Amino acid sequence: MKNVIIISSNYTGHGHKSISEALQEQFNLHKDIIINIIDGFDLAGNMGVQVGKSYGLVTRNAKKLWNLAWKISSRNLYVMHEFIELSVKHNFVNLLKKLKPDLILCVHPIFNTPIINILKEYRINIPFVTFVADLVSISPLWADKRANCIICPTEEAKERCIGFGVAEENIKVFGFPVRSRFTKHISQKISKPSYILDNPMQCLVMSGGEGSGDMGSIAKTLLDNFNCNVNIIAGRNKSLKEKLNKTLSLQYPGRINILGYTSNIEEYMLTSDIAFTRGSPNVMMEAVACNVPLIITGALPGQEQENPDFAEKNNLGIVCKDISNLYEIVSELLADNGKKLNAIKESQLQYFDHNSAQKIVEHTLSLINNSSYKYPSEFRLRRKFNRLALK
């Protein structure tokens, strides 16, 4: 039996967790592999958990602060690496002794270099793989060239890694992994029909797991101007769900459904004609897997800022930078019996690789060797603050 550790996050949105689950499904097909998904913030104790949980509050209410934090973390790598390494070291070394992993796969940027530093300090040559969970605007935190392999979802992410100094031969592009329930229509050979204008349009409005953005205005524009029904996924934003229930549910009875955090979002995607969302990579790619044309109404500054243009470039969706233009954008998509809408659906079918998770797992497992690793017999609290983190 081989032990694989996935370093992920349960608190910073839902994207890292979703990616981990998609990969876990494929790892579980290998009977000789034991998967351990570890929250990197848990390794830093209570302080780390509180930092992770602050993500939702900041991204919903203080996007400028989030942008500042993203820029600072990208420009002050050494300070970030040293702080995270010191915070997680004790628990991570104990985790190594307990699980004795044969491979580590990291899907969150801030833990890559600190974990590699600890492995190098103790001379534990476990294969270490990074999966870049962003599409275009990636942080240099993803690009530690000492990783055995860096797996990217797009060619654009690969080029950024090369720009950060990673050797091209050390990078693989395998697409974006999504959970199997988002691709079940493929295995069941169920094709979504082209949109027909005479039918009520089924709309899905969402904004990632944290429920940010003006989803109420989007829904109101749709309901006032089109023959449609609307599902709103407010995510973990309980106050937004309550507010929308008090207003829109009374104004448009029978035409709107407002939900909080849901574990079956694929069912809403698979029955939708259009999805309105921010440029979250995970939400975007799950919608594309479900063959739902996207209208992207915003993006977090930093790692999401180039995702809307990426969607338009590949004809996966349309960008709406101003909600006041939403009526015109939707009308154009629906014109000529939904010609542009159906063209996006066809582009999505051509673009998305439903075997991405399988390819990532197979390549990752190929890096496992039969070496026996020597793990530290006891934890030694020592730091070398004068060494470079990326040496």
HUURTA-V568573 format. One record per residue. RES is the residue in one small letter. PHI is phi in radians with two decimals (* if undefined). D_FIRST is the distance of its C-alpha to the first C-alpha in Angstrom with 1 decimal. Layout:
res=RES phi=PHI d_first=D_FIRST
res=RES phi=PHI d_first=D_FIRST
This chain:
res=m phi=* d_first=0.0
res=k phi=-2.01 d_first=3.8
res=n phi=-1.73 d_first=6.7
res=v phi=-2.11 d_first=9.9
res=i phi=-1.81 d_first=13.3
res=i phi=-1.90 d_first=16.3
res=i phi=-1.56 d_first=19.6
res=s phi=-2.38 d_first=22.1
res=s phi=-2.69 d_first=25.3
res=n phi=-1.67 d_first=26.5
res=y phi=-1.91 d_first=30.1
res=t phi=-1.54 d_first=31.4
res=g phi=1.28 d_first=32.3
res=h phi=-2.17 d_first=29.7
res=g phi=-1.11 d_first=28.7
res=h phi=-1.13 d_first=25.7
res=k phi=-1.13 d_first=24.3
res=s phi=-1.11 d_first=25.0
res=i phi=-1.08 d_first=23.3
res=s phi=-1.05 d_first=20.1
res=e phi=-1.17 d_first=20.3
res=a phi=-1.09 d_first=20.9
res=l phi=-1.27 d_first=17.9
res=q phi=-1.03 d_first=15.7
res=e phi=-1.00 d_first=17.1
res=q phi=-1.32 d_first=16.0
res=f phi=-1.06 d_first=12.4
res=n phi=-1.18 d_first=12.2
res=l phi=-1.29 d_first=13.3
res=h phi=-1.72 d_first=9.9
res=k phi=-1.18 d_first=8.2
res=d phi=-1.70 d_first=4.7
res=i phi=-2.02 d_first=5.7
res=i phi=-1.89 d_first=7.0
res=i phi=-1.78 d_first=10.5
res=n phi=-2.21 d_first=13.0
res=i phi=-1.61 d_first=16.5
res=i phi=-2.03 d_first=18.8
res=d phi=-1.37 d_first=22.6
res=g phi=-1.06 d_first=23.9
res=f phi=-1.25 d_first=27.2
res=d phi=-1.09 d_first=25.8
res=l phi=-1.10 d_first=24.7
res=a phi=-1.58 d_first=28.4
res=g phi=1.32 d_first=29.4
res=n phi=-1.06 d_first=32.3
res=m phi=-1.07 d_first=34.1
res=g phi=-1.10 d_first=31.2
res=v phi=-1.08 d_first=31.0
res=q phi=-1.15 d_first=34.8
res=v phi=-1.11 d_first=34.8
res=g phi=-1.07 d_first=32.2
res=k phi=-1.23 d_first=34.3
res=s phi=-1.27 d_first=37.4
res=y phi=-0.96 d_first=36.3
res=g phi=-1.08 d_first=37.7
res=l phi=-1.07 d_first=41.0
res=v phi=-1.22 d_first=41.6
res=t phi=-1.22 d_first=40.8
res=r phi=-1.38 d_first=42.9
res=n phi=-2.03 d_first=45.9
res=a phi=-2.53 d_first=45.9
res=k phi=-1.12 d_first=44.8
res=k phi=-1.15 d_first=46.9
res=l phi=-1.14 d_first=45.2
res=w phi=-1.10 d_first=41.8
res=n phi=-1.07 d_first=43.1
res=l phi=-1.11 d_first=44.3
res=a phi=-1.09 d_first=41.0
res=w phi=-1.11 d_first=39.2
res=k phi=-1.17 d_first=41.8
res=i phi=-1.10 d_first=41.6
res=s phi=-1.14 d_first=37.8
res=s phi=-1.37 d_first=38.1
res=r phi=-1.75 d_first=40.9
res=n phi=-2.10 d_first=39.9
res=l phi=-1.06 d_first=36.3
res=y phi=-1.06 d_first=36.6
res=v phi=-1.08 d_first=37.8
res=m phi=-1.05 d_first=35.1
res=h phi=-1.07 d_first=32.3
res=e phi=-1.10 d_first=33.7
res=f phi=-1.13 d_first=34.1
res=i phi=-1.14 d_first=30.7
res=e phi=-1.06 d_first=29.0
res=l phi=-1.11 d_first=31.1
res=s phi=-1.25 d_first=30.4
res=v phi=-1.74 d_first=26.6
res=k phi=-1.00 d_first=26.0
res=h phi=-1.02 d_first=25.9
res=n phi=-1.21 d_first=23.5
res=f phi=-1.21 d_first=21.2
res=v phi=-1.11 d_first=21.0
res=n phi=-1.11 d_first=20.3
res=l phi=-1.13 d_first=17.6
res=l phi=-1.04 d_first=16.0
res=k phi=-1.12 d_first=16.4
res=k phi=-1.33 d_first=14.9
res=l phi=-1.63 d_first=11.8
res=k phi=0.82 d_first=11.3
res=p phi=-1.23 d_first=10.3
res=d phi=-1.74 d_first=9.5
res=l phi=-2.86 d_first=12.1
res=i phi=-2.14 d_first=15.0
res=l phi=-2.09 d_first=17.0
res=c phi=-1.93 d_first=20.5
res=v phi=-2.07 d_first=22.8
res=h phi=-2.28 d_first=25.7
res=p phi=-1.15 d_first=28.1
res=i phi=-1.30 d_first=29.1
res=f phi=-1.76 d_first=25.8
res=n phi=-1.04 d_first=25.0
res=t phi=-1.13 d_first=27.2
res=p phi=-1.01 d_first=27.0
res=i phi=-1.19 d_first=23.2
res=i phi=-1.10 d_first=23.5
res=n phi=-1.01 d_first=26.4
res=i phi=-1.16 d_first=24.4
res=l phi=-1.07 d_first=21.6
res=k phi=-1.17 d_first=24.4
res=e phi=-1.06 d_first=26.3
res=y phi=-1.65 d_first=23.5
res=r phi=0.96 d_first=22.7
res=i phi=-1.81 d_first=19.0
res=n phi=-1.61 d_first=18.4
res=i phi=-1.21 d_first=15.4
res=p phi=-0.99 d_first=16.0
res=f phi=-2.13 d_first=18.1
res=v phi=-2.14 d_first=19.2
res=t phi=-1.94 d_first=22.2
res=f phi=-1.88 d_first=23.1
res=v phi=-1.37 d_first=26.9
res=a phi=-1.61 d_first=27.8
res=d phi=-2.08 d_first=31.5
res=l phi=-1.53 d_first=33.5
res=v phi=-2.34 d_first=36.3
res=s phi=-1.42 d_first=37.4
res=i phi=-1.64 d_first=34.5
res=s phi=-1.42 d_first=34.7
res=p phi=-1.08 d_first=34.2
res=l phi=-1.06 d_first=31.6
res=w phi=-1.30 d_first=29.2
res=a phi=-1.87 d_first=30.0
res=d phi=-1.49 d_first=28.5
res=k phi=-1.21 d_first=28.7
res=r phi=-1.41 d_first=26.2
res=a phi=-1.06 d_first=23.3
res=n phi=-1.11 d_first=21.3
res=c phi=-2.79 d_first=22.3
res=i phi=-2.00 d_first=24.5
res=i phi=-1.77 d_first=24.2
res=c phi=-1.94 d_first=27.5
res=p phi=-1.46 d_first=28.7
res=t phi=-2.47 d_first=32.1
res=e phi=-1.14 d_first=34.1
res=e phi=-1.09 d_first=36.2
res=a phi=-1.13 d_first=33.2
res=k phi=-1.05 d_first=32.4
res=e phi=-1.11 d_first=36.0
res=r phi=-1.15 d_first=36.0
res=c phi=-1.07 d_first=32.9
res=i phi=-1.07 d_first=34.8
res=g phi=-1.09 d_first=37.8
res=f phi=-1.52 d_first=35.9
res=g phi=1.80 d_first=35.1
res=v phi=-1.43 d_first=31.7
res=a phi=-1.14 d_first=31.7
res=e phi=-1.03 d_first=31.8
res=e phi=-1.21 d_first=29.3
res=n phi=-1.69 d_first=26.8
res=i phi=-2.14 d_first=27.2
res=k phi=-2.13 d_first=26.1
res=v phi=-2.05 d_first=27.8
res=f phi=-2.17 d_first=25.9
res=g phi=1.47 d_first=28.0
res=f phi=-1.86 d_first=27.4
res=p phi=-1.37 d_first=24.5
res=v phi=-2.21 d_first=25.8
res=r phi=-1.18 d_first=24.4
res=s phi=-1.06 d_first=24.6
res=r phi=-1.20 d_first=27.4
res=f phi=-1.46 d_first=29.6
res=t phi=-2.11 d_first=29.2
res=k phi=-1.11 d_first=29.4
res=h phi=-1.14 d_first=32.9
res=i phi=-1.28 d_first=31.7
res=s phi=-1.12 d_first=29.4
res=q phi=-1.54 d_first=32.2
res=k phi=0.97 d_first=34.7
res=i phi=-1.79 d_first=36.9
res=s phi=-1.72 d_first=39.1
res=k phi=-1.39 d_first=41.0
res=p phi=-1.21 d_first=44.7
res=s phi=-1.11 d_first=46.9
res=y phi=-1.27 d_first=48.8
res=i phi=-2.04 d_first=52.3
res=l phi=-1.03 d_first=54.8
res=d phi=-1.20 d_first=56.4
res=n phi=-1.47 d_first=53.4
res=p phi=-1.04 d_first=52.7
res=m phi=-1.34 d_first=50.2
res=q phi=-1.66 d_first=47.0
res=c phi=-1.97 d_first=46.2
res=l phi=-2.10 d_first=43.1
res=v phi=-2.00 d_first=43.8
res=m phi=-2.68 d_first=40.9
res=s phi=-2.75 d_first=40.0
res=g phi=1.31 d_first=36.4
res=g phi=-1.18 d_first=34.8
res=e phi=-1.65 d_first=37.6
res=g phi=1.11 d_first=40.6
res=s phi=-1.71 d_first=42.8
res=g phi=1.68 d_first=45.8
res=d phi=-1.61 d_first=48.9
res=m phi=-1.22 d_first=47.5
res=g phi=-1.13 d_first=50.7
res=s phi=-1.15 d_first=53.0
res=i phi=-1.09 d_first=50.8
res=a phi=-1.09 d_first=50.8
res=k phi=-1.11 d_first=54.6
res=t phi=-1.04 d_first=55.4
res=l phi=-1.16 d_first=53.5
res=l phi=-1.22 d_first=55.1
res=d phi=-1.37 d_first=58.6
res=n phi=-2.12 d_first=58.6
res=f phi=-2.37 d_first=56.5
res=n phi=-1.35 d_first=56.0
res=c phi=-2.66 d_first=52.5
res=n phi=-2.13 d_first=50.2
res=v phi=-2.25 d_first=48.0
res=n phi=-1.87 d_first=44.7
res=i phi=-1.97 d_first=44.0
res=i phi=-1.82 d_first=40.6
res=a phi=-1.47 d_first=41.5
res=g phi=1.09 d_first=37.9
res=r phi=-1.41 d_first=37.8
res=n phi=-1.42 d_first=41.5
res=k phi=-1.13 d_first=43.0
res=s phi=-1.15 d_first=46.5
res=l phi=-1.16 d_first=46.6
res=k phi=-1.04 d_first=45.6
res=e phi=-1.12 d_first=48.4
res=k phi=-1.11 d_first=50.9
res=l phi=-1.18 d_first=50.3
res=n phi=-1.10 d_first=50.5
res=k phi=-1.32 d_first=53.9
res=t phi=-1.91 d_first=55.3
res=l phi=-1.16 d_first=53.9
res=s phi=-1.09 d_first=53.1
res=l phi=-1.39 d_first=56.7
res=q phi=-1.30 d_first=58.1
res=y phi=-2.25 d_first=56.1
res=p phi=-1.08 d_first=55.5
res=g phi=1.45 d_first=53.4
res=r phi=-1.99 d_first=52.4
res=i phi=-2.37 d_first=49.9
res=n phi=-2.32 d_first=46.7
res=i phi=-1.99 d_first=45.3
res=l phi=-2.10 d_first=41.8
res=g phi=-1.59 d_first=39.9
res=y phi=-1.14 d_first=36.2
res=t phi=-2.28 d_first=34.6
res=s phi=-1.67 d_first=31.2
res=n phi=-2.13 d_first=32.5
res=i phi=-1.09 d_first=34.3
res=e phi=-1.07 d_first=33.2
res=e phi=-1.14 d_first=35.7
res=y phi=-1.30 d_first=38.5
res=m phi=-1.12 d_first=37.5
res=l phi=-1.17 d_first=37.4
res=t phi=-1.85 d_first=40.9
res=s phi=-1.77 d_first=42.5
res=d phi=-1.63 d_first=44.8
res=i phi=-2.50 d_first=44.6
res=a phi=-2.03 d_first=42.4
res=f phi=-1.87 d_first=44.0
res=t phi=-2.67 d_first=41.6
res=r phi=-1.41 d_first=41.3
res=g phi=-1.44 d_first=39.4
res=s phi=-1.21 d_first=36.0
res=p phi=-1.04 d_first=33.4
res=n phi=-1.18 d_first=31.1
res=v phi=-1.12 d_first=34.0
res=m phi=-1.01 d_first=35.6
res=m phi=-1.26 d_first=32.6
res=e phi=-1.19 d_first=31.9
res=a phi=-1.15 d_first=35.6
res=v phi=-1.10 d_first=35.5
res=a phi=-1.05 d_first=32.6
res=c phi=-1.50 d_first=34.8
res=n phi=1.07 d_first=37.8
res=v phi=-1.96 d_first=39.9
res=p phi=-0.96 d_first=42.5
res=l phi=-1.85 d_first=42.4
res=i phi=-2.06 d_first=45.3
res=i phi=-1.65 d_first=44.1
res=t phi=-1.84 d_first=46.3
res=g phi=2.87 d_first=45.0
res=a phi=-2.78 d_first=42.2
res=l phi=-1.10 d_first=41.1
res=p phi=-1.11 d_first=42.6
res=g phi=1.69 d_first=40.2
res=q phi=-1.23 d_first=36.9
res=e phi=-1.82 d_first=38.4
res=q phi=-1.11 d_first=41.9
res=e phi=-1.73 d_first=41.5
res=n phi=-1.14 d_first=39.5
res=p phi=-1.03 d_first=42.6
res=d phi=-1.13 d_first=44.0
res=f phi=-1.07 d_first=40.7
res=a phi=-1.11 d_first=41.0
res=e phi=-1.17 d_first=44.6
res=k phi=-1.00 d_first=43.9
res=n phi=-1.69 d_first=41.5
res=n phi=0.94 d_first=43.7
res=l phi=-1.62 d_first=41.0
res=g phi=-3.12 d_first=43.5
res=i phi=-2.14 d_first=46.7
res=v phi=-1.70 d_first=47.3
res=c phi=-2.10 d_first=49.8
res=k phi=-1.38 d_first=50.7
res=d phi=-2.35 d_first=53.5
res=i phi=-1.03 d_first=53.3
res=s phi=-1.14 d_first=57.1
res=n phi=-1.68 d_first=56.3
res=l phi=-1.10 d_first=53.8
res=y phi=-1.03 d_first=56.5
res=e phi=-1.12 d_first=57.4
res=i phi=-1.14 d_first=53.8
res=v phi=-1.16 d_first=52.9
res=s phi=-1.04 d_first=56.2
res=e phi=-1.16 d_first=55.6
res=l phi=-1.13 d_first=52.2
res=l phi=-1.52 d_first=53.9
res=a phi=-1.07 d_first=57.0
res=d phi=0.98 d_first=57.7
res=n phi=1.00 d_first=55.6
res=g phi=1.32 d_first=52.5
res=k phi=-1.04 d_first=52.5
res=k phi=-1.22 d_first=50.7
res=l phi=-1.09 d_first=48.3
res=n phi=-1.23 d_first=47.3
res=a phi=-1.16 d_first=47.0
res=i phi=-1.13 d_first=44.4
res=k phi=-1.03 d_first=42.4
res=e phi=-1.18 d_first=42.5
res=s phi=-1.10 d_first=41.5
res=q phi=-1.10 d_first=38.5
res=l phi=-1.07 d_first=37.4
res=q phi=-1.30 d_first=37.8
res=y phi=-1.39 d_first=36.0
res=f phi=-1.39 d_first=32.8
res=d phi=-1.73 d_first=29.6
res=h phi=-1.32 d_first=27.7
res=n phi=-1.81 d_first=24.7
res=s phi=-1.02 d_first=24.3
res=a phi=-1.06 d_first=21.1
res=q phi=-1.09 d_first=19.5
res=k phi=-1.13 d_first=20.8
res=i phi=-1.09 d_first=19.6
res=v phi=-1.15 d_first=16.0
res=e phi=-1.10 d_first=16.0
res=h phi=-1.20 d_first=17.7
res=t phi=-1.06 d_first=15.6
res=l phi=-1.16 d_first=12.3
res=s phi=-1.18 d_first=14.6
res=l phi=-1.51 d_first=15.1
res=i phi=-1.22 d_first=11.7
res=n phi=-2.01 d_first=12.4
res=n phi=-1.68 d_first=11.1
res=s phi=-1.20 d_first=13.3
res=s phi=-1.76 d_first=12.9
res=y phi=-1.68 d_first=14.6
res=k phi=-1.69 d_first=17.3
res=y phi=-1.72 d_first=17.7
res=p phi=-1.08 d_first=21.2
res=s phi=-1.38 d_first=22.2
res=e phi=-2.65 d_first=24.7
res=f phi=-1.43 d_first=25.9
res=r phi=-2.03 d_first=29.0
res=l phi=-1.48 d_first=31.2
res=r phi=-2.45 d_first=32.8
res=r phi=-2.30 d_first=33.8
res=k phi=-2.11 d_first=35.4
res=f phi=-1.30 d_first=37.5
res=n phi=-1.64 d_first=39.2
res=r phi=-1.63 d_first=36.4
res=l phi=-1.37 d_first=35.9
res=a phi=-1.14 d_first=32.9
res=l phi=-1.80 d_first=32.3
res=k phi=-1.05 d_first=33.1
